[in-house]
Amino acid sequence: MAGRGGAPSTPRPILCAQLSILEQVRQDVIRAMKAGDRDLASALRLLVSELQRDAKEGSGDELAVLRREHKRRLEAATQFQRANRPELAQQEQAEALMIARYLPPELTDAQLKELVYAAVSETGATGPSDLGPVMRLVMDRAGGLVDGKRASATVKAALAGTSG
């Protein structure tokens, strides 16, 4: 609402330069609809639904939702390939690529190794039996920028090198 002289009567919130992932996906749904790309709009709507459901449940971790949905699409593509359904596999792979656009880049191998060796040192891990504490520290510090399987393999390799 405007006060005297057209100035706002209450201060407006300063908008972040970056939109939330949910808002970005919503805008992309609109763009896809305007462009007539029904397949993309449909896939994006499903993603919006998952993001909204997660927010309603209280987690609010948009990156976790994106990773989960990305992984689901890749697993579905693999299953469709095994079932000799390449057209459906291709559709799932395309959706996985679309979701990947919203994900931040993962840590490089060098960054992950540095993080793992720091965690091994910090926890005082001496062998494979110390996998749990090292993994917790690595995943916490990675901030969702690394796949759990990849982190686990790197931690196991590092711990195998420390035992002896």
C-alpha positions in Angstrom: 0.0 0.0 0.0 1.3 3.4 -0.8 1.4 6.2 1.7 1.7 9.9 0.9 3.7 10.8 -2.2 3.5 7.2 -3.5 6.0 5.9 -0.9 5.3 2.5 0.6 3.7 2.8 4.0 5.4 -0.3 5.2 9.0 -1.3 4.3 9.1 -4.0 1.6 11.3 -7.0 2.1 14.4 -7.0 0.1 14.3 -9.8 -2.4 17.2 -12.1 -2.6 19.0 -12.1 -5.9 18.4 -15.8 -6.0 14.9 -17.3 -6.0 14.1 -20.4 -4.0 14.3 -23.6 -6.0 10.5 -23.9 -5.8 9.9 -20.4 -7.1 12.4 -21.0 -9.9 10.7 -24.2 -10.9 7.3 -22.5 -10.8 8.6 -19.8 -13.2 10.0 -22.5 -15.5 6.6 -24.2 -15.6 5.1 -21.0 -16.8 7.8 -20.6 -19.4 7.3 -24.2 -20.6 3.6 -23.7 -20.9 4.0 -20.4 -22.9 6.5 -22.2 -25.2 4.0 -25.0 -25.7 6.3 -27.7 -24.2 3.7 -29.9 -22.5 6.2 -32.7 -21.6 8.5 -30.3 -19.8 5.7 -28.5 -18.1 4.3 -31.8 -16.9 7.6 -32.9 -15.5 8.2 -29.6 -13.8 4.7 -29.7 -12.3 5.6 -33.0 -10.7 8.7 -31.5 -9.3 6.8 -28.5 -7.9 4.4 -31.0 -6.3 7.2 -32.8 -4.6 8.9 -29.6 -3.4 5.5 -28.4 -2.0 4.9 -31.7 -0.3 8.3 -31.6 1.3 7.8 -28.0 2.5 4.4 -28.9 4.0 5.9 -31.9 5.9 8.4 -29.5 7.5 11.7 -30.6 6.0 12.1 -27.7 3.6 15.3 -29.2 2.2 14.8 -28.4 -1.5 18.2 -29.8 -2.5 17.3 -33.2 -0.8 14.1 -33.3 -2.7 15.9 -32.6 -6.0 18.5 -35.3 -5.3 15.8 -37.8 -4.4 13.8 -37.1 -7.5 16.9 -37.1 -9.7 17.9 -40.5 -8.3 14.4 -41.8 -8.8 14.5 -40.8 -12.5 17.9 -42.4 -13.0 16.8 -45.6 -11.3 13.6 -45.7 -13.4 15.5 -45.2 -16.6 17.7 -48.2 -15.7 14.7 -50.3 -15.0 13.1 -49.3 -18.3 16.3 -50.2 -20.1 16.3 -53.6 -18.5 12.7 -54.1 -19.5 13.6 -53.2 -23.1 11.5 -49.9 -23.1 14.1 -47.4 -24.5 11.4 -44.7 -25.1 10.4 -44.6 -21.5 14.1 -44.8 -20.4 14.9 -41.9 -22.6 12.0 -39.9 -21.1 13.2 -40.6 -17.5 16.8 -39.7 -18.4 15.5 -36.4 -19.9 13.6 -35.6 -16.7 16.8 -36.5 -14.7 18.7 -34.0 -16.8 16.0 -31.4 -16.3 16.2 -31.9 -12.5 20.0 -31.8 -12.5 19.8 -28.2 -13.9 18.6 -27.1 -10.5 21.2 -29.0 -8.5 24.5 -27.3 -7.5 27.6 -28.9 -8.9 29.0 -31.8 -6.8 32.4 -31.7 -5.1 35.2 -32.7 -7.4 37.2 -35.8 -6.6 40.0 -33.7 -5.2 37.7 -31.7 -3.0 36.0 -34.9 -1.7 39.4 -36.6 -0.9 40.5 -33.5 0.9 37.3 -33.5 3.0 37.6 -37.2 3.7 41.3 -37.0 4.8 40.5 -34.1 7.1 37.6 -36.1 8.6 39.8 -39.2 9.1 42.4 -37.1 10.8 39.9 -35.2 12.9 38.1 -38.3 14.1 41.3 -40.2 14.7 39.9 -43.1 12.5 42.3 -46.0 12.2 40.5 -48.4 10.0 37.3 -49.6 8.3 35.6 -50.0 11.7 35.6 -46.2 12.0 33.5 -45.7 8.9 30.4 -44.4 10.7 31.9 -41.4 12.4 33.9 -40.4 9.4 30.9 -40.6 7.1 28.8 -38.5 9.4 31.4 -35.8 9.4 32.0 -35.9 5.7 28.3 -35.8 4.8 27.7 -33.0 7.3 30.6 -30.9 5.9 29.8 -31.7 2.3 26.5 -29.9 2.8 24.7 -32.2 0.3 27.2 -31.6 -2.5 28.2 -35.2 -2.8 26.4 -38.4 -3.4 26.4 -40.8 -0.4 27.7 -43.8 -2.4 30.6 -41.7 -3.8 31.5 -40.4 -0.4 31.3 -43.9 1.1 33.6 -45.3 -1.5 36.1 -42.6 -0.9 36.0 -43.0 2.9 36.4 -46.7 2.6 39.4 -46.3 0.3 40.9 -43.8 2.8 40.3 -46.0 5.8 41.7 -49.1 4.0 44.9 -47.0 3.5 45.1 -46.1 7.2 44.7 -49.6 8.6 47.7 -51.7 8.9 
